[in-house]
Amino acid sequence: MATIAEVMLNLPKIFKPEKAKGWNRVILFDLDGEEPSKWTLTIEHGQAVIEAGNSKTPKLTVNGHSEHVIQMFTGEVPPMKLVNAKLVRMKGPLMDSMAFSGLWNIPKK
């Protein structure tokens, strides 16, 4: 299985900028589990930049175990299945949570 660092650093590569037109946000991944860590994702002007740590004030926070976030972004488990089971939680505006799920070209397994 991939590490959380590998998955997080890959996010800009699977980002779909056409789905984020006019959507500028800071998103914090605050993860526990096997690889506890914090990651700041900045989406601005159609670009996604990820950095380790909590460097900016987030508009949306994603919480969960690192292993579930790995499963979500590698396509091992459908994202909505993890969200519905409350294994991955999003805190922030509902519209931002809904928009977030469409920003990624997640592989199908």
C-alpha contacts under 8 A as a table, 3 or more apart, distances in Angstrom:
res1	aa1	res2	aa2	distance
2	A	6	E	6.28
2	A	7	V	6.71
2	A	70	I	7.02
3	T	6	E	5.24
3	T	7	V	6.39
3	T	35	E	7.91
3	T	70	I	7.33
4	I	7	V	5.11
4	I	8	M	5.98
4	I	35	E	6.72
4	I	66	S	6.16
4	I	67	E	7.37
4	I	69	V	7.69
4	I	70	I	6.09
5	A	8	M	5.18
5	A	9	L	5.94
6	E	9	L	5.32
6	E	10	N	6.17
7	V	10	N	5.13
7	V	11	L	6.62
7	V	70	I	6.21
7	V	73	F	6.92
7	V	74	T	7.52
8	M	11	L	5.38
8	M	39	W	7.63
8	M	50	I	7.07
9	L	12	P	7.04
9	L	50	I	6.46
9	L	51	E	7.86
10	N	13	K	5.37
10	N	14	I	6.76
11	L	14	I	5.31
11	L	15	F	6.04
11	L	48	A	7.60
11	L	50	I	7.38
11	L	104	W	7.89
12	P	15	F	5.10
12	P	47	Q	7.63
12	P	48	A	5.15
12	P	49	V	6.23
12	P	50	I	7.21
14	I	104	W	5.52
14	I	105	N	5.01
14	I	106	I	6.81
15	F	48	A	6.82
15	F	103	L	5.81
15	F	104	W	4.81
15	F	105	N	6.31
16	K	19	K	5.70
16	K	20	A	7.19
16	K	103	L	5.26
16	K	104	W	5.61
16	K	105	N	6.52
17	P	20	A	5.19
17	P	21	K	6.83
17	P	46	G	4.75
17	P	47	Q	6.53
17	P	103	L	7.28
18	E	21	K	5.91
18	E	46	G	7.20
19	K	102	G	6.87
19	K	103	L	5.72
20	A	23	W	4.97
20	A	24	N	7.62
20	A	43	I	7.92
20	A	46	G	6.03
20	A	103	L	6.72
21	K	45	H	7.26
21	K	46	G	6.24
22	G	45	H	6.94
22	G	46	G	7.82
23	W	43	I	7.29
23	W	44	E	7.04
23	W	45	H	7.64
23	W	46	G	7.90
24	N	42	T	7.62
24	N	43	I	5.22
24	N	44	E	4.52
24	N	45	H	6.66
25	R	42	T	5.99
25	R	43	I	5.23
25	R	44	E	6.62
25	R	58	P	7.47
25	R	59	K	6.31
25	R	60	L	7.78
26	V	40	T	6.93
26	V	41	L	5.77
26	V	42	T	4.58
26	V	43	I	6.33
26	V	56	K	7.11
26	V	57	T	6.94
26	V	58	P	4.70
26	V	59	K	5.60
26	V	60	L	6.78
27	I	40	T	5.85
27	I	41	L	5.03
27	I	42	T	6.35
27	I	58	P	5.05
27	I	59	K	6.05
27	I	60	L	4.86
27	I	61	T	5.62
27	I	62	V	7.35
28	L	38	K	6.97
28	L	39	W	5.79
28	L	40	T	4.70
28	L	41	L	6.24
28	L	54	N	6.80
28	L	58	P	5.67
28	L	60	L	6.42
28	L	61	T	4.69
28	L	62	V	6.10
29	F	37	S	7.91
29	F	38	K	5.45
29	F	39	W	5.04
29	F	40	T	6.37
29	F	41	L	7.76
29	F	61	T	5.89
29	F	62	V	4.73
29	F	63	N	6.09
30	D	36	P	7.91
30	D	37	S	6.34
30	D	38	K	4.66
30	D	39	W	6.78
30	D	61	T	6.97
30	D	62	V	6.12
30	D	63	N	5.11
30	D	64	G	7.20
31	L	35	E	7.57
31	L	36	P	5.15
31	L	37	S	5.26
31	L	38	K	6.02
31	L	62	V	7.79
31	L	63	N	5.54
31	L	64	G	5.29
31	L	65	H	5.45
31	L	66	S	5.47
32	D	35	E	6.37
32	D	36	P	3.98
32	D	37	S	6.53
32	D	63	N	7.88
32	D	64	G	6.23
32	D	65	H	4.76
32	D	66	S	5.90
33	G	36	P	5.57
33	G	64	G	7.60
33	G	65	H	4.38
33	G	66	S	5.50
33	G	67	E	6.83
34	E	65	H	7.19
34	E	66	S	6.35
34	E	67	E	6.72
35	E	65	H	7.87
35	E	66	S	5.68
35	E	67	E	7.58
36	P	65	H	7.53
36	P	66	S	6.48
37	S	52	A	7.87
37	S	53	G	7.29
37	S	66	S	7.88
38	K	52	A	6.21
38	K	53	G	4.76
38	K	54	N	5.98
39	W	50	I	6.84
39	W	51	E	5.72
39	W	52	A	4.50
39	W	53	G	4.84
39	W	54	N	6.04
40	T	50	I	5.69
40	T	51	E	5.35
40	T	52	A	6.28
40	T	53	G	6.17
40	T	54	N	5.56
40	T	55	S	6.50
40	T	56	K	7.17
40	T	58	P	7.94
41	L	48	A	6.77
41	L	49	V	5.67
41	L	50	I	4.45
41	L	51	E	6.60
42	T	47	Q	7.92
42	T	48	A	5.70
42	T	49	V	5.20
42	T	50	I	6.39
43	I	46	G	6.66
43	I	47	Q	5.55
43	I	48	A	4.54
43	I	49	V	6.53
44	E	47	Q	5.34
44	E	48	A	6.67
54	N	57	T	7.85
58	P	61	T	6.50
59	K	92	G	6.23
59	K	93	P	7.77
60	L	90	M	6.81
60	L	91	K	5.74
60	L	92	G	4.65
60	L	93	P	7.07
60	L	96	D	7.08
60	L	97	S	7.35
61	T	90	M	5.56
61	T	91	K	5.07
61	T	92	G	6.50
62	V	88	V	6.94
62	V	89	R	5.68
62	V	90	M	4.55
62	V	91	K	6.49
63	N	88	V	5.79
63	N	89	R	5.12
63	N	90	M	6.29
63	N	91	K	7.93
64	G	68	H	6.84
64	G	69	V	7.09
64	G	87	L	5.86
64	G	88	V	4.66
64	G	89	R	6.28
65	H	68	H	5.40
65	H	69	V	6.65
65	H	87	L	7.26
65	H	88	V	7.35
66	S	69	V	5.16
66	S	70	I	6.22
67	E	70	I	5.03
67	E	71	Q	6.25
68	H	71	Q	4.94
68	H	72	M	6.10
68	H	82	L	7.28
68	H	87	L	6.89
68	H	88	V	6.94
69	V	72	M	4.93
69	V	73	F	6.26
69	V	88	V	7.19
70	I	73	F	5.46
70	I	74	T	6.00
71	Q	74	T	5.37
71	Q	75	G	6.06
71	Q	76	E	4.82
71	Q	77	V	5.40
72	M	75	G	5.51
72	M	76	E	6.35
72	M	77	V	5.49
72	M	78	P	6.10
72	M	79	P	5.10
72	M	82	L	7.41
73	F	76	E	7.73
73	F	79	P	7.80
73	F	106	I	5.84
73	F	107	P	7.80
74	T	77	V	7.91
74	T	106	I	6.42
74	T	107	P	6.26
75	G	78	P	6.22
75	G	79	P	7.95
75	G	106	I	5.71
75	G	107	P	5.05
75	G	108	K	5.28
75	G	109	K	5.71
76	E	108	K	7.60
76	E	109	K	5.95
77	V	81	K	6.98
77	V	82	L	7.17
78	P	81	K	5.39
78	P	82	L	6.80
79	P	82	L	5.28
79	P	83	V	6.29
79	P	101	S	7.70
80	M	83	V	4.88
80	M	84	N	5.81
81	K	84	N	5.20
81	K	85	A	6.13
82	L	85	A	5.19
82	L	86	K	6.21
82	L	87	L	5.19
82	L	88	V	5.61
83	V	86	K	4.93
83	V	87	L	5.95
83	V	88	V	4.98
83	V	89	R	6.07
84	N	87	L	7.65
85	A	88	V	7.72
86	K	89	R	5.88
90	M	97	S	6.43
91	K	97	S	7.86
92	G	96	D	7.10
92	G	97	S	7.11
93	P	96	D	5.29
93	P	97	S	6.49
94	L	97	S	5.07
94	L	98	M	6.27
95	M	98	M	5.11
95	M	99	A	6.10
96	D	99	A	5.03
96	D	100	F	5.93
97	S	100	F	5.15
97	S	101	S	6.82
98	M	101	S	5.74
98	M	102	G	7.39
99	A	102	G	5.60
99	A	103	L	6.97
100	F	103	L	5.53
101	S	104	W	6.80
